[in-house]
Amino acid sequence: MQMETHEVPALKADELIDKVRTKWATLRELGFAGDYPIDLVRSAPGSNGDSVKVVELFRWKSIQDRVNAQNNETYKQLSAEISALTANPPAQETFTQAIRGFNKNFPGVGGVELLKGVCSCLLTVDGVVENYPMSVKNGIVLMHRSPRMDLDGDGRNEMYLKILMHGGELIQAQLGPIRIEQNFSRPNDGIVKSDSPDGSDFPGTAIWRVSWRIHTPLGAVLTDPDQPLIFGPAKVNHYPPVGTHFHSPTGPVALIHEESGERVGTLTPGELTAFDIVVTKDDEIFADVLNTPPADLFEIFNEQLQRTNGQAQKPVVTV
């Protein structure tokens, strides 16, 4: 992550901000900047009231793109226009990526997260493709997290995660455009359970449960409504779980043509990973309906732990 600090006469601050915005819009069009948002902050005028500081926080698409941009005539011209407004060259610093989220306790208030992610699976459509390695790399998930709760009174907290919306798109040669979204008629959610009663909620163990509706040129197909896709359990050392790999033990499930009800193939889930936080926002009101996990989710959680550990587990909760 890069940070540039510009000091500019107070009367020129708005003009400078406008040119910085133009610069990054142009860099995105030229392919040098990715889809990361740029943050601009400005200070109040100094004691003499004649100058302010404008700070831009941004990321290049890659190191090579930064080099390419610096040799680009359009970028040079925009940089020169910005420099003409300031008394001194901008102070430039490089930082590691911003670190957000929680790594000691689950938050005491609910909230909403929007994440970017990638999910892999094997897709078979009878007579069309067989075990096609489908990787949805542009996926997003919007979900609500509950406050920290101890539903079973065992001293280990839980956090319930309700998926409000998720999806992604890709193109497959034989099928053409494919869009994956959640099957809103089935549960799409998850849970993180603390591993320890010592007062710290992390590390924890997490699973996800989803069902998909897949738009294809053949029409919409559903993953077997009676068999959810399970990802995890996986150890989670922070939340949101960016970078955590959730492998699926589910195995192949039937794909059902939504209109005809006929089986048209299978889908074998692989793994999913969130790779970036777009936004996180605490609840402004208590959303009780979003904080109540269904009983069968805990049953699935215990079943997966038993399968993973090879031994019986104490029930997580009685509902």
Contacts in CASP RR format, 6 or more apart in sequence:
PFRMAT RR
TARGET T0000
AUTHOR 0000-0000-0000
METHOD contacts of the structure
MODEL  1
MQMETHEVPALKADELIDKVRTKWATLRELGFAGDYPIDLVRSAPGSNGD
SVKVVELFRWKSIQDRVNAQNNETYKQLSAEISALTANPPAQETFTQAIR
GFNKNFPGVGGVELLKGVCSCLLTVDGVVENYPMSVKNGIVLMHRSPRMD
LDGDGRNEMYLKILMHGGELIQAQLGPIRIEQNFSRPNDGIVKSDSPDGS
DFPGTAIWRVSWRIHTPLGAVLTDPDQPLIFGPAKVNHYPPVGTHFHSPT
GPVALIHEESGERVGTLTPGELTAFDIVVTKDDEIFADVLNTPPADLFEI
FNEQLQRTNGQAQKPVVTV
1 57 0 8 1.000
1 58 0 8 1.000
1 59 0 8 1.000
1 94 0 8 1.000
1 95 0 8 1.000
1 96 0 8 1.000
1 97 0 8 1.000
1 98 0 8 1.000
2 57 0 8 1.000
2 58 0 8 1.000
2 59 0 8 1.000
2 60 0 8 1.000
2 92 0 8 1.000
2 93 0 8 1.000
2 94 0 8 1.000
2 95 0 8 1.000
3 55 0 8 1.000
3 56 0 8 1.000
3 57 0 8 1.000
3 92 0 8 1.000
3 93 0 8 1.000
3 94 0 8 1.000
3 95 0 8 1.000
4 55 0 8 1.000
4 56 0 8 1.000
4 58 0 8 1.000
4 90 0 8 1.000
4 91 0 8 1.000
4 92 0 8 1.000
4 93 0 8 1.000
5 53 0 8 1.000
5 54 0 8 1.000
5 55 0 8 1.000
5 90 0 8 1.000
5 91 0 8 1.000
5 93 0 8 1.000
6 16 0 8 1.000
6 20 0 8 1.000
6 53 0 8 1.000
6 54 0 8 1.000
6 55 0 8 1.000
6 56 0 8 1.000
6 82 0 8 1.000
6 85 0 8 1.000
6 86 0 8 1.000
6 90 0 8 1.000
7 51 0 8 1.000
7 52 0 8 1.000
7 53 0 8 1.000
7 54 0 8 1.000
7 86 0 8 1.000
7 87 0 8 1.000
7 88 0 8 1.000
8 16 0 8 1.000
8 51 0 8 1.000
8 52 0 8 1.000
8 53 0 8 1.000
8 54 0 8 1.000
8 85 0 8 1.000
8 86 0 8 1.000
8 87 0 8 1.000
9 50 0 8 1.000
9 51 0 8 1.000
9 85 0 8 1.000
9 87 0 8 1.000
10 45 0 8 1.000
10 49 0 8 1.000
10 50 0 8 1.000
10 51 0 8 1.000
10 52 0 8 1.000
12 85 0 8 1.000
13 42 0 8 1.000
13 52 0 8 1.000
13 54 0 8 1.000
15 85 0 8 1.000
16 54 0 8 1.000
16 82 0 8 1.000
16 85 0 8 1.000
16 86 0 8 1.000
17 40 0 8 1.000
17 42 0 8 1.000
17 54 0 8 1.000
19 78 0 8 1.000
19 81 0 8 1.000
19 82 0 8 1.000
19 85 0 8 1.000
20 38 0 8 1.000
20 40 0 8 1.000
20 54 0 8 1.000
20 56 0 8 1.000
20 82 0 8 1.000
21 38 0 8 1.000
21 40 0 8 1.000
22 78 0 8 1.000
23 75 0 8 1.000
23 78 0 8 1.000
23 79 0 8 1.000
23 82 0 8 1.000
24 33 0 8 1.000
24 38 0 8 1.000
24 56 0 8 1.000
24 58 0 8 1.000
26 74 0 8 1.000
26 75 0 8 1.000
26 78 0 8 1.000
27 33 0 8 1.000
27 69 0 8 1.000
27 75 0 8 1.000
28 34 0 8 1.000
28 35 0 8 1.000
30 69 0 8 1.000
30 72 0 8 1.000
30 74 0 8 1.000
30 75 0 8 1.000
31 61 0 8 1.000
31 65 0 8 1.000
32 60 0 8 1.000
32 61 0 8 1.000
32 65 0 8 1.000
32 66 0 8 1.000
32 68 0 8 1.000
32 69 0 8 1.000
32 72 0 8 1.000
32 75 0 8 1.000
33 58 0 8 1.000
33 59 0 8 1.000
33 60 0 8 1.000
33 61 0 8 1.000
33 65 0 8 1.000
34 59 0 8 1.000
34 60 0 8 1.000
34 61 0 8 1.000
36 58 0 8 1.000
36 59 0 8 1.000
38 56 0 8 1.000
38 57 0 8 1.000
38 58 0 8 1.000
39 56 0 8 1.000
39 57 0 8 1.000
39 58 0 8 1.000
40 54 0 8 1.000
40 55 0 8 1.000
40 56 0 8 1.000
40 57 0 8 1.000
41 54 0 8 1.000
41 55 0 8 1.000
41 57 0 8 1.000
42 52 0 8 1.000
42 53 0 8 1.000
42 54 0 8 1.000
42 55 0 8 1.000
43 52 0 8 1.000
43 53 0 8 1.000
43 54 0 8 1.000
44 52 0 8 1.000
45 51 0 8 1.000
45 52 0 8 1.000
46 52 0 8 1.000
51 87 0 8 1.000
59 97 0 8 1.000
60 66 0 8 1.000
60 69 0 8 1.000
69 75 0 8 1.000
70 76 0 8 1.000
82 90 0 8 1.000
83 89 0 8 1.000
83 90 0 8 1.000
100 240 0 8 1.000
100 277 0 8 1.000
100 280 0 8 1.000
101 238 0 8 1.000
101 239 0 8 1.000
101 240 0 8 1.000
101 277 0 8 1.000
101 280 0 8 1.000
102 202 0 8 1.000
102 238 0 8 1.000
102 239 0 8 1.000
103 202 0 8 1.000
103 237 0 8 1.000
103 238 0 8 1.000
103 239 0 8 1.000
104 200 0 8 1.000
104 201 0 8 1.000
104 202 0 8 1.000
105 148 0 8 1.000
105 157 0 8 1.000
105 199 0 8 1.000
105 200 0 8 1.000
105 201 0 8 1.000
105 202 0 8 1.000
106 145 0 8 1.000
106 147 0 8 1.000
106 148 0 8 1.000
106 157 0 8 1.000
106 158 0 8 1.000
106 159 0 8 1.000
106 192 0 8 1.000
106 194 0 8 1.000
106 201 0 8 1.000
106 239 0 8 1.000
107 145 0 8 1.000
107 147 0 8 1.000
107 148 0 8 1.000
107 159 0 8 1.000
107 282 0 8 1.000
108 147 0 8 1.000
108 148 0 8 1.000
109 147 0 8 1.000
109 282 0 8 1.000
109 283 0 8 1.000
110 144 0 8 1.000
110 145 0 8 1.000
110 146 0 8 1.000
110 147 0 8 1.000
110 282 0 8 1.000
110 283 0 8 1.000
110 287 0 8 1.000
110 291 0 8 1.000
111 144 0 8 1.000
111 145 0 8 1.000
111 280 0 8 1.000
111 281 0 8 1.000
111 282 0 8 1.000
111 283 0 8 1.000
111 287 0 8 1.000
112 142 0 8 1.000
112 143 0 8 1.000
112 144 0 8 1.000
112 145 0 8 1.000
112 164 0 8 1.000
112 279 0 8 1.000
112 280 0 8 1.000
112 281 0 8 1.000
112 283 0 8 1.000
113 141 0 8 1.000
113 142 0 8 1.000
113 143 0 8 1.000
113 145 0 8 1.000
113 240 0 8 1.000
113 277 0 8 1.000
113 279 0 8 1.000
113 280 0 8 1.000
113 281 0 8 1.000
114 140 0 8 1.000
114 141 0 8 1.000
114 142 0 8 1.000
114 277 0 8 1.000
114 278 0 8 1.000
114 279 0 8 1.000
114 280 0 8 1.000
115 140 0 8 1.000
115 141 0 8 1.000
115 143 0 8 1.000
115 240 0 8 1.000
115 242 0 8 1.000
115 274 0 8 1.000
115 276 0 8 1.000
115 277 0 8 1.000
115 278 0 8 1.000
116 138 0 8 1.000
116 139 0 8 1.000
116 140 0 8 1.000
116 274 0 8 1.000
116 275 0 8 1.000
116 276 0 8 1.000
116 278 0 8 1.000
117 137 0 8 1.000
117 139 0 8 1.000
117 140 0 8 1.000
117 141 0 8 1.000
117 272 0 8 1.000
117 273 0 8 1.000
117 274 0 8 1.000
117 275 0 8 1.000
117 276 0 8 1.000
118 135 0 8 1.000
118 136 0 8 1.000
118 137 0 8 1.000
118 139 0 8 1.000
118 272 0 8 1.000
118 273 0 8 1.000
118 275 0 8 1.000
119 135 0 8 1.000
119 136 0 8 1.000
119 139 0 8 1.000
119 180 0 8 1.000
119 269 0 8 1.000
119 270 0 8 1.000
119 271 0 8 1.000
119 272 0 8 1.000
119 273 0 8 1.000
120 133 0 8 1.000
120 134 0 8 1.000
120 135 0 8 1.000
120 136 0 8 1.000
120 269 0 8 1.000
120 270 0 8 1.000
120 271 0 8 1.000
120 272 0 8 1.000
121 134 0 8 1.000
121 267 0 8 1.000
121 268 0 8 1.000
121 269 0 8 1.000
121 270 0 8 1.000
122 131 0 8 1.000
122 132 0 8 1.000
122 133 0 8 1.000
122 134 0 8 1.000
122 252 0 8 1.000
122 267 0 8 1.000
122 268 0 8 1.000
122 270 0 8 1.000
123 129 0 8 1.000
123 131 0 8 1.000
123 132 0 8 1.000
123 134 0 8 1.000
123 172 0 8 1.000
123 267 0 8 1.000
124 130 0 8 1.000
124 131 0 8 1.000
124 132 0 8 1.000
124 252 0 8 1.000
124 255 0 8 1.000
124 265 0 8 1.000
124 266 0 8 1.000
124 267 0 8 1.000
125 175 0 8 1.000
125 216 0 8 1.000
125 218 0 8 1.000
125 255 0 8 1.000
125 264 0 8 1.000
125 265 0 8 1.000
126 264 0 8 1.000
126 265 0 8 1.000
128 174 0 8 1.000
128 175 0 8 1.000
128 218 0 8 1.000
129 172 0 8 1.000
129 174 0 8 1.000
129 175 0 8 1.000
131 268 0 8 1.000
132 172 0 8 1.000
134 170 0 8 1.000
134 172 0 8 1.000
134 178 0 8 1.000
135 170 0 8 1.000
136 167 0 8 1.000
136 168 0 8 1.000
136 169 0 8 1.000
136 170 0 8 1.000
136 180 0 8 1.000
137 170 0 8 1.000
138 168 0 8 1.000
138 169 0 8 1.000
138 170 0 8 1.000
139 166 0 8 1.000
139 167 0 8 1.000
139 168 0 8 1.000
140 165 0 8 1.000
140 166 0 8 1.000
140 167 0 8 1.000
140 168 0 8 1.000
140 278 0 8 1.000
141 163 0 8 1.000
141 165 0 8 1.000
141 166 0 8 1.000
141 167 0 8 1.000
141 274 0 8 1.000
142 163 0 8 1.000
142 164 0 8 1.000
142 165 0 8 1.000
142 166 0 8 1.000
143 161 0 8 1.000
143 162 0 8 1.000
143 163 0 8 1.000
143 164 0 8 1.000
143 166 0 8 1.000
144 161 0 8 1.000
144 162 0 8 1.000
144 164 0 8 1.000
144 287 0 8 1.000
144 290 0 8 1.000
145 159 0 8 1.000
145 160 0 8 1.000
145 161 0 8 1.000
145 239 0 8 1.000
146 158 0 8 1.000
146 159 0 8 1.000
146 160 0 8 1.000
146 161 0 8 1.000
146 162 0 8 1.000
146 290 0 8 1.000
146 291 0 8 1.000
146 293 0 8 1.000
147 159 0 8 1.000
147 291 0 8 1.000
148 157 0 8 1.000
148 158 0 8 1.000
148 159 0 8 1.000
148 201 0 8 1.000
149 157 0 8 1.000
149 158 0 8 1.000
149 159 0 8 1.000
149 160 0 8 1.000
149 291 0 8 1.000
150 156 0 8 1.000
150 157 0 8 1.000
150 158 0 8 1.000
151 158 0 8 1.000
151 293 0 8 1.000
151 316 0 8 1.000
151 317 0 8 1.000
151 319 0 8 1.000
152 315 0 8 1.000
152 316 0 8 1.000
152 317 0 8 1.000
152 318 0 8 1.000
154 197 0 8 1.000
154 314 0 8 1.000
154 316 0 8 1.000
155 194 0 8 1.000
155 197 0 8 1.000
156 193 0 8 1.000
156 194 0 8 1.000
156 195 0 8 1.000
156 196 0 8 1.000
156 197 0 8 1.000
157 193 0 8 1.000
157 194 0 8 1.000
157 201 0 8 1.000
158 191 0 8 1.000
158 192 0 8 1.000
158 193 0 8 1.000
158 194 0 8 1.000
158 293 0 8 1.000
158 316 0 8 1.000
158 317 0 8 1.000
159 191 0 8 1.000
159 192 0 8 1.000
159 201 0 8 1.000
159 239 0 8 1.000
160 189 0 8 1.000
160 190 0 8 1.000
160 191 0 8 1.000
160 291 0 8 1.000
160 292 0 8 1.000
160 293 0 8 1.000
160 297 0 8 1.000
161 189 0 8 1.000
161 190 0 8 1.000
161 191 0 8 1.000
161 192 0 8 1.000
161 208 0 8 1.000
162 188 0 8 1.000
162 189 0 8 1.000
162 190 0 8 1.000
162 290 0 8 1.000
163 182 0 8 1.000
163 188 0 8 1.000
163 189 0 8 1.000
163 190 0 8 1.000
163 208 0 8 1.000
163 210 0 8 1.000
165 181 0 8 1.000
165 182 0 8 1.000
166 181 0 8 1.000
166 182 0 8 1.000
166 188 0 8 1.000
166 210 0 8 1.000
167 179 0 8 1.000
167 180 0 8 1.000
167 181 0 8 1.000
167 182 0 8 1.000
168 179 0 8 1.000
168 180 0 8 1.000
168 181 0 8 1.000
169 177 0 8 1.000
169 178 0 8 1.000
169 179 0 8 1.000
169 180 0 8 1.000
170 177 0 8 1.000
170 178 0 8 1.000
171 177 0 8 1.000
171 178 0 8 1.000
172 178 0 8 1.000
175 216 0 8 1.000
175 217 0 8 1.000
175 218 0 8 1.000
176 216 0 8 1.000
176 217 0 8 1.000
177 215 0 8 1.000
177 217 0 8 1.000
178 214 0 8 1.000
178 215 0 8 1.000
178 216 0 8 1.000
179 214 0 8 1.000
179 215 0 8 1.000
180 212 0 8 1.000
180 213 0 8 1.000
180 214 0 8 1.000
180 215 0 8 1.000
181 212 0 8 1.000
181 213 0 8 1.000
181 214 0 8 1.000
181 215 0 8 1.000
182 188 0 8 1.000
182 210 0 8 1.000
182 211 0 8 1.000
182 212 0 8 1.000
182 213 0 8 1.000
183 211 0 8 1.000
183 212 0 8 1.000
183 213 0 8 1.000
183 222 0 8 1.000
183 223 0 8 1.000
183 225 0 8 1.000
184 213 0 8 1.000
185 225 0 8 1.000
186 211 0 8 1.000
186 225 0 8 1.000
186 228 0 8 1.000
187 209 0 8 1.000
187 211 0 8 1.000
187 228 0 8 1.000
187 294 0 8 1.000
187 296 0 8 1.000
187 297 0 8 1.000
188 209 0 8 1.000
188 210 0 8 1.000
188 211 0 8 1.000
189 208 0 8 1.000
189 209 0 8 1.000
189 293 0 8 1.000
189 294 0 8 1.000
189 297 0 8 1.000
190 206 0 8 1.000
190 207 0 8 1.000
190 208 0 8 1.000
190 209 0 8 1.000
190 293 0 8 1.000
190 297 0 8 1.000
191 206 0 8 1.000
191 207 0 8 1.000
191 293 0 8 1.000
191 297 0 8 1.000
191 298 0 8 1.000
191 301 0 8 1.000
192 204 0 8 1.000
192 205 0 8 1.000
192 206 0 8 1.000
192 236 0 8 1.000
192 239 0 8 1.000
192 241 0 8 1.000
193 204 0 8 1.000
193 205 0 8 1.000
193 206 0 8 1.000
193 301 0 8 1.000
193 316 0 8 1.000
194 200 0 8 1.000
194 201 0 8 1.000
194 202 0 8 1.000
194 204 0 8 1.000
195 203 0 8 1.000
195 204 0 8 1.000
195 205 0 8 1.000
195 235 0 8 1.000
196 203 0 8 1.000
196 204 0 8 1.000
202 236 0 8 1.000
202 237 0 8 1.000
202 238 0 8 1.000
202 239 0 8 1.000
203 235 0 8 1.000
203 236 0 8 1.000
203 237 0 8 1.000
204 235 0 8 1.000
204 236 0 8 1.000
204 237 0 8 1.000
205 233 0 8 1.000
205 234 0 8 1.000
205 235 0 8 1.000
205 236 0 8 1.000
205 305 0 8 1.000
206 232 0 8 1.000
206 233 0 8 1.000
206 234 0 8 1.000
206 236 0 8 1.000
206 241 0 8 1.000
206 244 0 8 1.000
206 246 0 8 1.000
207 230 0 8 1.000
207 231 0 8 1.000
207 232 0 8 1.000
207 233 0 8 1.000
207 234 0 8 1.000
207 246 0 8 1.000
207 300 0 8 1.000
207 301 0 8 1.000
207 304 0 8 1.000
208 230 0 8 1.000
208 231 0 8 1.000
208 232 0 8 1.000
208 246 0 8 1.000
208 272 0 8 1.000
209 228 0 8 1.000
209 229 0 8 1.000
209 230 0 8 1.000
209 297 0 8 1.000
209 300 0 8 1.000
210 228 0 8 1.000
210 229 0 8 1.000
210 231 0 8 1.000
211 222 0 8 1.000
211 223 0 8 1.000
211 225 0 8 1.000
211 228 0 8 1.000
211 229 0 8 1.000
212 222 0 8 1.000
212 223 0 8 1.000
212 229 0 8 1.000
212 267 0 8 1.000
213 220 0 8 1.000
213 221 0 8 1.000
213 222 0 8 1.000
213 258 0 8 1.000
214 220 0 8 1.000
214 221 0 8 1.000
214 222 0 8 1.000
214 223 0 8 1.000
214 255 0 8 1.000
214 267 0 8 1.000
218 257 0 8 1.000
218 264 0 8 1.000
219 257 0 8 1.000
219 258 0 8 1.000
219 259 0 8 1.000
220 257 0 8 1.000
220 258 0 8 1.000
220 259 0 8 1.000
221 255 0 8 1.000
221 256 0 8 1.000
221 257 0 8 1.000
221 258 0 8 1.000
221 264 0 8 1.000
222 255 0 8 1.000
222 256 0 8 1.000
222 258 0 8 1.000
223 229 0 8 1.000
223 253 0 8 1.000
223 254 0 8 1.000
223 255 0 8 1.000
223 256 0 8 1.000
223 267 0 8 1.000
224 253 0 8 1.000
224 254 0 8 1.000
224 255 0 8 1.000
224 256 0 8 1.000
225 256 0 8 1.000
227 250 0 8 1.000
227 253 0 8 1.000
227 254 0 8 1.000
228 250 0 8 1.000
228 300 0 8 1.000
229 248 0 8 1.000
229 250 0 8 1.000
229 253 0 8 1.000
229 267 0 8 1.000
229 269 0 8 1.000
230 248 0 8 1.000
230 249 0 8 1.000
230 250 0 8 1.000
230 269 0 8 1.000
230 300 0 8 1.000
230 304 0 8 1.000
231 246 0 8 1.000
231 247 0 8 1.000
231 248 0 8 1.000
231 269 0 8 1.000
231 270 0 8 1.000
231 271 0 8 1.000
231 272 0 8 1.000
232 246 0 8 1.000
232 247 0 8 1.000
232 248 0 8 1.000
232 249 0 8 1.000
232 304 0 8 1.000
233 301 0 8 1.000
233 304 0 8 1.000
233 305 0 8 1.000
233 308 0 8 1.000
234 241 0 8 1.000
234 244 0 8 1.000
234 245 0 8 1.000
234 246 0 8 1.000
234 247 0 8 1.000
235 244 0 8 1.000
236 244 0 8 1.000
237 244 0 8 1.000
240 274 0 8 1.000
240 277 0 8 1.000
240 280 0 8 1.000
241 274 0 8 1.000
242 274 0 8 1.000
242 275 0 8 1.000
242 276 0 8 1.000
242 277 0 8 1.000
243 273 0 8 1.000
243 274 0 8 1.000
243 275 0 8 1.000
244 273 0 8 1.000
244 274 0 8 1.000
245 271 0 8 1.000
245 273 0 8 1.000
246 271 0 8 1.000
246 272 0 8 1.000
246 273 0 8 1.000
247 270 0 8 1.000
247 271 0 8 1.000
248 269 0 8 1.000
248 270 0 8 1.000
248 271 0 8 1.000
248 272 0 8 1.000
249 304 0 8 1.000
249 307 0 8 1.000
249 308 0 8 1.000
250 268 0 8 1.000
250 269 0 8 1.000
251 268 0 8 1.000
251 269 0 8 1.000
252 266 0 8 1.000
252 267 0 8 1.000
252 268 0 8 1.000
253 266 0 8 1.000
253 267 0 8 1.000
253 268 0 8 1.000
253 269 0 8 1.000
254 263 0 8 1.000
254 265 0 8 1.000
254 266 0 8 1.000
255 263 0 8 1.000
255 264 0 8 1.000
255 265 0 8 1.000
255 266 0 8 1.000
255 267 0 8 1.000
256 262 0 8 1.000
256 263 0 8 1.000
256 264 0 8 1.000
257 263 0 8 1.000
257 264 0 8 1.000
295 317 0 8 1.000
295 319 0 8 1.000
298 315 0 8 1.000
298 316 0 8 1.000
298 317 0 8 1.000
298 319 0 8 1.000
301 316 0 8 1.000
302 313 0 8 1.000
302 315 0 8 1.000
302 316 0 8 1.000
305 313 0 8 1.000
306 312 0 8 1.000
306 313 0 8 1.000
END
